[in-house]
Amino acid sequence: MNHLDSDYFVTCSKTGDQFAGRHILADFWDVERMGDLDFIKETIEESARKAGAIILHSYYHPFGEGMGVSGVTVLSESHISIHTWPERNFASLDIFMCGNCDPRNALDYLQEILNPSSVDQSLNHRGVIPAVARMYK
């Protein structure tokens, strides 16, 4: 076994490209409880479990009464972070996962629990190695 056998890169079944992981950026609007540190931490951690990830560590920081929370849950497969603005009922999420984890499962769970009225999101593949480039190595 070499070091590339355990690096968690994924191969796309459609293109043959390999990539480090899937990265979702999402903005949630009209969400409640965005100043509730315990609720946010528990919700993010459960979303990681729903995606099949292994939680290594979580750190969440409240900015004071009636103010937002910023936090990150570090995963064996990467991370989920959140920044909230309760005064605007807004949350900004960053979900990056490699290996067999699927960040879309985390996002689906977060949408179900946080119930935003509007979501702006993007999905990107990080660290792409095109299939054609691997043919000539």
Secondary structure, DSSP 8 states (H G I E B T S, - for coil): --GGGGS--EE-TTT--EESEEEEEEEEES-S-TT-HHHHHHHHHHHHHHTT--EEEEEEEE-STT--EEEEEEETTEEEEEEEEGGGTEEEEEEEEETT--HHHHHHHHHHHH--SEEEEEEEEES-B-HHHHHT-
